[in-house]
Amino acid sequence: MPSSSSIETIRPIPLQVRSGDDLAELMQSLITIFGRDSKGADSVIVLLKCSSGRFGSCLEAIKGEAILELAAAQRGLRVVKVAPQSLKKALECAMNQKWRDRAEELFGPDGKHRNWSRGAAGAVAVAFKVAGE
């Protein structure tokens, strides 16, 4: 497991989808962030896929995922989608441990990250999984 990995900042992007204008604003924000933060043609956007099935993700999450993919495509960035089911193995979870708890244990201890959340746990976990492959 990682000991040299570090998280410098966690920057949440607030979003409420009430209209198409909200989605357009999200798209523009992502295009700006991807343009500012990308380090060249080999930059990759890692995305925790929305869940499907009976207890799947809400419509807003699915819309957000699609907008992220569109913004990345406009910046010429590759998107790697990671299924939540693959994270238990990648994070070497104990038998009954949830992957979000393990991600917090590994990457967000002691409340040192001001904006740590379940979403941050997912983002960090998928980035770790892709970096390790």
N, C-alpha and C positions, 0 to 999 in steps of 0.2 A: 504494500500500500504506500501511497505517496507520503513523503516527509518533506520533499523539497518544493512541492507545489504551494503556490500562494495565490490568494485573491486580493487584488489591490483595491478594487471598488465594486460595489453593486449598485447599479443604476436602474431602478424600476421605471417603467414607462407607464404612467397612469392612462387608463382607457375605460371609457364608458361608451358603448355602442348604442346610440339613440337614433342615428341617422347615417346616411351615406357620407355626410360631411365629416363625421367622426372617423370613419374608415379612411377617408382621403387624408385627414390630418395625421393619422397613424402612419399611413404610407409615406407621407412627406417626412415625418420625423425619422422613420427607419432609413429612408434613402440618405438623409443627412448624416445620421449616425454611421451608417455603413461606409459612406464616402470619407468621413473623418477618421474612422477607426481602422479601416482596412489597411493591411500592410503589403499590398501588391496582389498580383494575380493568383497567388496560392492561398489567399485568405479563404476561410471556410466559416460558414454560419452553421452552428449546430443547434438543432431544434428537437425538443422533446415532443414527440408526436401526440396528437390528441387521441384520447381513448375512444374506442368505438364499442358497440354492443349495448346491452341493456343499461349499464351504468356509465355510458359514454360522456364525453365532454359536452359542455354547453355550446350553444350555437355561437356565442361571442368568441369562445376559444377557437373554434373551427374557423371563423372569419379571420381572427387574428393570425392564425397559422397561414392561411392563404395570402393575406396581405404581406406577411413577412417573406414568403416565397416570391411574391411579385417584386417587392423592393430589392431583394437580393439579386434577382434576375436582371433588374434594371442597372444594378451596379456591377454585373458580371461576376457575382460571387456564387460559389457552389454551396448548396444546402445539403447537409447530411441530417437525415431524420433518424432519431433513436426511439425505439419503442420502450415504454416504461417497464415492460416485462423483462427486458434484458439488463436492467440496472442492478438487480440483486446479485447476480453473478459477477458483474463488472466491479462492484464495490465490495465483494467478498462478505456479504451479509451473513450473520449467524442464522441458524435454522429458522427461527420465527421472527427475525428482525426485519422491519420494513426498510426499504431502500432510502426513504427520506430521513429516517432516524440515523441510518449509517452515514449518509452524506453530511448531516449536521455534525455528527461525531467526528468525522474526518476533516471537514472543511470549515465549519462554523462554530467552533467551541467557544464557550465562555461569553457569548453575546458580543464578541469583538466586532462583528459586522453589523452596523446600524440598521441596514435594510434587509437583514436576513429574514427569509420567509420560506414557505413551502415552494414557492416559485423559484426562489434563489437556490434552494436545495436541488430542485430539478435541473436548473441551468448548469450548476456546477457539476452535478453528477453526469450529465450527458457530455459536457466538455471533457471531463476526466476519462470517460469511456472512449470517446473518439481519439483523444490524445494517446491513449494506451494501445490503440490498435495499429 
